Amino acid sequence: MVSQERQAVTSKGLTPLHWLLLLSVFVISTCGLIYELVAGTLASYLLGDSVTQFSTIIGIYLFSMGIGSWLSKYLDGNLLKWFIRIELLVGIVGGCSAPLLFVLFEYVASFRLVLYTLVGLTGMLVGLEIPLLMRILENQLSFKELVSRVFTFDYIGALLASLIFPLLLVPYLGLIRTSLFFGLLNIGIAGFLLYRFSDTRSFRFSFTIALIASLALLTAGFVYAEQIMTYAEGLTFQDKVIYSKSTPYQRIVLTRNNRELRLYLNGNLQFSSADEYRYHEALIHPAMQARPKARRVLVLGGGDGLAVRELLKYPSVQTIRLVDLDPGMTSLFRQNKTLLRLNQGSLLSSKVQVLNKDAFTWIRQDTAHYDVVIVDFPDPSNYSIGKLYSATFYAELEKRLARDGLVVVQSTSPYVARKSFWCIRNTLASVGLQTIPYHTYVPSFGEWGYVLALRNHHWQIGGPLPTGLRYVNTQTIRDMLYFPPDMAEVPTEINKLNNQVLVQSFEEEWTPYGQ
């Protein structure tokens, strides 16, 4: 046990060294929650459906902590020795979790089993720590003082972790370096306790070897984190990765081959430079040919500026307001020379105002009215995006339309996700909008769908189109309106905030295709 030498006991019953033990609770709690957040974020990046992934990770982690706490009663003898040993193990397992999971994603048949095993092992080790510390300190404080102080430090550490993870760690370190950095902190705590307490002299030499090896492993991983990530993404993507960045909202990856440039968000393809013009011309021009004199346009999503590029082909457009959550996305497409050529510098136009806001909350605060609204969100693969396809959101959107305004929504594939497509159409109709579904073929995606929604005004084909379009003309717009039997309308529920049936349908329909 910890010796009672060196320093006089303070008036509160603790020596300064024991205060250091309590401070280690703070570090331990911070590290433990960081490992949990890293696992949840990584799982949502790789597996999608962030709500399900975070819920599962948190459940397994807390359950494993409970198992660890229960197992702690079987640890006897030199408790400080046990505590240092566990700190070393937490540092190695938790610190190496992110790089291991990224690399193993493409190698193992059952990635979820590996993920949950690592989460469970980390949780179990973290669960052992607090009970051991309380037993180490039990002779220094009354029970109520001990519980109060230990859990105060524990919860403060958890608060710190929850704040710095999205604001500092993910944007500036990334997931791999974050897990490795906090692994180093755990190893540092082990080393500090090893040399600060006299009770450790009998086992310092063997533990020092393990400590040095652990520090070397984690430090090497931290230094070469970018190379590890590049290797892992090289396994995931067939083409050369030319840019990758983790933002608080998503993982952005650009790849290139001799033919095309591709953008991936959280592993899902967003566009190919070889055929994106088909997608964006179909998104913009059927709506704009019906409102060729539109002056005020709102774009929700579309942080790549490709939809804005098409809108700027209409001289009547005076202002375009683009609302995209991720500043990492809009900054990339305003600065990268290759991407500027692709979007023709659209986001730098004096007509364009870029707002990095959550569209769901922003639309409820906006008071302007728009002639045309373009909704270019990612597919509803998780609940945080699914809310942007809900009746609640569309009701707010309808309020922002001018008297003869219209809105067009990208609506996933009516062939692969037939039920999801018609769910989006039916949800738009549920808020009182007249809907016109249509679709087109984009080679990188297959058949892709859109829904045009109007506010009590007729839409007709035949309005003027800009010159120089590569795909859309009056005939192709007519063709887009025809749905063969295998894509024809099917009855669906309305997507509401309290049920999110769209997300469930989307996952069921796309899972066989590896989405």
C-alpha positions, -999 to +999 in steps of 0.1 A: +000+000+000+010+037-003+034+045+025+025+072+050+060+087+050+076+118+036+050+144+043+027+153+071-010+146+067-029+177+058-058+190+079-082+172+055-064+139+060-045+137+027-009+142+019+001+161-013+010+128-029-025+116-023-039+148-039-018+138-069-036+104-069-069+123-070-057+144-098-049+112-117-086+104-114-092+136-134-068+125-161-081+089-161-117+101-165-108+124-194-088+097-212-116+071-207-143+093-222-120+103-251-115+066-260-153+062-259-158+092-282-131+082-306-147+047-310-182+062-315-170+087-340-148+062-359-177+037-360-200+064-375-174+073-401-169+037-412-203+021-405-227+051-408-258+057-387-242+078-360-270+075-335-270+037-336-232+035-335-228+059-306-257+043-287-241+008-291-206+020-282-218+038-251-238+008-240-209-017-244-184+007-228-205+013-197-214-023-194-177-032-196-168-006-170-193-023-147-176-057-153-143-041-146-156-026-114-169-060-103-136-077-111-117-052-091-126-070-059-105-099-069-073-078-071-053-081-039-018-075-027+000-043-037-029-023-051-006+005-064+013-021-085-021-033-099-031+003-106+001+011-125-001-021-145-037-013-155-027+023-165-001+008-188-027-015-204-053+013-208-027+034-225-017+007-249-052-006-257-070+027-257-042+046-274-038+021-302-075+016-308-081+042-335-051+032-357-059-004-353-095+000-363-088+021-393-062-004-406-083-035-398-115-021-414-107-035-448-089-067-436-113-084-411-146-101-421-164-090-389-153-054-382-180-049-356-167-078-335-132-062-335-146-028-327-168-040-298-140-062-284-116-032-283-143-010-267-152-037-242-116-043-232-109-006-228-141-001-208-132-031-185-097-017-178-111+018-171-137+003-149-110-013-127-092+020-121-116+040-099-124+012-075-086+005-071-079+042-064-107+043-038-092+012-021-058+029-021-072+060-005-097+043+019-075+047+050-070+084+043-106+097+043-140+089+056-162+070+031-184+100+023-154+122+017-137+096-004-167+090-027-173+128-029-138+137-039-131+108-063-163+112-082-160+150-083-126+147-101-141+119-123-170+140-135-150+171-141-126+151-163-156+138-183-168+173-188-134+184-201-133+155-225-167+162-239-158+198-246-123+195-261-131+164-283-152+182-309-137+217-305-100+209-305-090+173-308-109+161-339-102+193-360-065+197-350-053+162-341-077+138-359-089+105-345-056+086-347-035+112-330-062+119-304-063+082-292-025+080-293-021+112-274-044+101-246-027+068-245+006+086-238-012+105-210-022+072-194+014+059-197+026+092-182+003+087-152+017+052-148+053+065-150+046+094-126+032+071-099+059+045-105+086+070-095+067+091-070+058+065-044+084+045-025+062+014-025+071+008-062+108+002-057+106-035-058+091-036-093+103-004-109+129-020-132+105-044-149+078-018-151+102+008-165+110-015-194+073-019-202+068+018-198+096+027-222+084+002-248+048+016-245+060+052-249+081+042-279+051+024-296+026+053-290+051+080-299+060+063-331+023+060-339+017+097-331+046+108-353+035+086-382-002+090-378-006+106-413+012+077-429-010+052-410-041+070-421-029+072-457-022+035-456-057+027-442-074+049-468-053+034-495-069+000-486-104+016-486-102+036-518-090+022-551-076+055-564-048+077-550-059+098-520-048+134-527-065+150-497-081+139-464-092+157-434-114+150-403-137+178-393-160+179-363-187+168-387-173+143-412-142+127-428-135+144-462-114+124-487-105+133-523-091+107-547-078+109-582-070+086-611-062+094-647-098+100-656-115+116-626-115+133-592-138+118-566-151+133-533-160+110-504-177+120-471-174+094-444-165+069-470-196+076-492-191+088-528-205+124-532-195+130-568-171+121-596-157+149-618-163+127-648-201+129-646-211+153-618-224+177-644-253+153-651-263+153-614-260+190-610-276+200-642-305+178-634-307+192-599-308+229-610-321+234-645-356+218-644-364+242-615-347+272-630-362+269-665-396+273-648-383+304-629-357+319-653-362+353-637-355+341-602-335+367-582-331+352-547-319+316-544-312+295-513-289+265-514-290+241-485-260+217-484-240+218-516-208+230-499-188+219-530-202+249-550-212+228-580-249+235-577-240+272-573-219+270-604-251+261-624-272+288-607-247+315-617-255+307-654-287+327-649-280+365-652-312+373-633-299+357-601-288+385-578-281+367-545-274+331-536-273+321-500-255+288-493-260+272-459-236+243-453-228+230-418-191+222-424-166+251-428-140+225-436-160+216-468-167+252-480-131+263-473-117+235-493-138+243-523-129+280-520-092+275-518-080+243-536-070+252-572-082+219-587-116+222-571-118+259-580-115+249-616-142+223-611-167+247-595-155+276-616-148+296-585-185+298-577-182+302-540-160+333-545-186+351-565-198+384-550-234+371-555-228+342-531-230+343-493-217+313-475-231+305-440-217+276-420-248+268-400-270+238-391-298+242-417-324+227-393-320+254-368-311+282-392-342+278-414-364+285-383-346+318-377-344+330-413-370+356-423-362+360-460-382+346-489-367+328-519-377+323-555-359+290-557-346+267-530-321+239-538-318+212-512-286+192-518-280+173-485-262+139-483-285+109-484-305+102-451-281+075-439-284+086-402-308+104-379-289+137-378-293+140-416-328+123-416-342+153-397-335+174-428-359+152-447-387+154-422-421+170-424-410+194-397-382+207-418-402+209-450-429+229-432-403+255-422-389+254-458-424+261-472-426+293-452-394+306-469-407+302-504-418+334-523-454+335-535-445+316-567-414+300-553-404+264-557-380+239-541-361+209-555-347+182-532-321+155-541-339+123-531-316+093-535-321+065-560-357+056-570-343+023-583-321+011-554-341+029-526-375+030-542-394+033-509-370+060-496-375+081-527-413+081-525-411+087-488-393+120-495-419+129-521-448+120-498-433+139-470-430+171-491-466+167-502-477+163-466-469+200-459-491+212-487-466+214-516-474+202-551-447+177-560-432+166-593-408+136-590-382+130-617-350+111-621-319+108-643-290+084-649-256+094-634-230+067-643-212+069-609-245+064-590-270+048-614-305+061-615-309+091-593-340+109-581-352+144-574-385+160-562-396+194-574-421+210-550-442+241-558-464+264-538-498+263-556-485+272-590-482+252-621-449+240-635-444+234-672-415+224-694-402+247-721-386+276-703-353+291-714-321+272-706-285+286-705-263+278-735-235+254-731-252+228-710-237+193-715-267+172-706-300+189-698-323+202-726-361+203-730-362+167-742-341+153-714-363+171-689-394+154-704-377+120-703-368+126-666-406+126-657-412+090-668-410+063-642-409+027-654-428+000-634-397-009-612-394+027-600-431+035-599-447+050-568-452+029-537-472+039-506-450+051-476-453+067-443-444+103-437-410+109-424-415+127-390-390+136-363-404+112-338-402+081-361-375+088-388-390+061-410-369+073-439-336+065-422-348+030-415-360+025-451-328+039-465-306+016-445-327-015-454-326-007-491-290+004-494-273-022-471-272-049-498-253-025-520-227-018-494-238+018-488 
